[in-house]
Amino acid sequence: MTLNSDETLELKRLQTKKKKQLVAVGVLSVVLVVVLVRSGDSKPRTIESPKLNVTPTSTAAVSPAAQADSPIDAARFSHPEQLTRLDSDALYAVDLFREADVPEPSTTETPSIAEPNVSYAIGAVYGSFDSTEKSALVDGDIVRSGDVLKGKDQVLSVSAEGVTLSK
């Protein structure tokens, strides 16, 4: 079987490519062996860098807060404070889901009940859950605590449960 010139060139190109690949694999293998042998050394390597004339500075300065008329207690800042150690039984005894001890709000005024023949339609209560200032939509008007309604009733408070009125 005879090869024409195009086929001969292609064959030589493939052989050259194969030789280059073998050389690359050989070089990479030698580099890998050298790295593995050198990584087994136990002494740490340091990289020399040129000496720079730099003054070390701090990124943050922390100092104790002092009042003008009271001296600073230096011992408080220089000695660690020993805290009491908690055991796991004391931690497990704490009920994380107990009810909070929230005092009942005291009201100085006792609201009177509005006359039965006067009725109001509450459309919505506005305000965030923890906000003390809430508004309500009563008969199409937005009212707040202290406002007077059309029926001459005063709004004492607006809460998530409803609107408290007084005469």
C-alpha positions, 0 to 999 in steps of 0.5 A, spaced: 500 500 500 502 506 497 501 513 501 500 519 497 504 526 499 498 528 503 497 522 507 505 522 508 504 529 511 498 527 516 502 521 518 508 525 520 504 530 523 501 525 528 507 522 530 510 529 531 504 530 536 505 524 539 512 525 541 510 532 544 505 529 548 510 524 551 515 529 552 510 533 556 508 527 560 515 526 562 517 533 564 510 533 568 512 527 571 519 529 573 516 536 576 511 531 580 517 527 583 521 533 585 515 536 589 513 530 592 520 529 594 521 536 597 514 536 601 517 531 605 522 535 608 521 537 615 524 544 616 520 549 614 521 554 608 521 561 609 521 566 603 526 572 604 523 579 602 526 585 602 526 589 609 521 595 609 521 601 613 514 601 615 511 603 622 506 598 625 500 601 626 493 598 629 487 598 625 482 599 632 484 603 638 480 600 644 480 604 651 475 604 657 470 609 657 471 613 663 467 619 666 470 626 668 468 625 675 470 618 676 477 615 676 478 609 672 479 602 676 485 599 672 485 593 676 478 591 673 481 591 666 488 588 667 485 581 671 480 576 668 474 575 672 472 568 675 465 567 673 461 561 676 461 555 672 454 552 670 452 545 670 448 542 665 442 540 670 441 547 672 441 549 664 436 543 663 432 546 669 430 552 665 423 552 662 425 556 655 417 556 653 414 559 660 410 564 659 413 571 660 412 575 666 408 581 663 405 586 668 398 588 666 397 595 664 393 599 669 388 604 666 386 610 670 379 611 666 374 605 666 371 606 659 363 606 659 360 602 654 357 606 648 349 606 648 346 600 644 343 604 639 349 607 636 353 602 632 360 603 629 363 598 623 370 597 624 373 595 617 381 594 620 386 595 625 393 598 622 399 598 626 405 593 627 404 588 632 409 591 638 407 598 636 403 602 641 400 607 636 395 603 632 389 606 628 383 603 626 378 604 620 371 606 623 365 607 619 370 609 613 374 614 617 381 612 620 381 614 628 387 613 633 387 614 641 383 620 643 379 622 637 372 623 637 367 619 633 361 622 629 356 619 635 360 623 640 364 617 643 371 618 644 376 613 642 380 611 648 385 605 645 386 602 639 388 594 639 389 588 635 382 586 639 378 592 637 377 599 639 375 601 646 370 607 646 368 612 652 362 617 652 
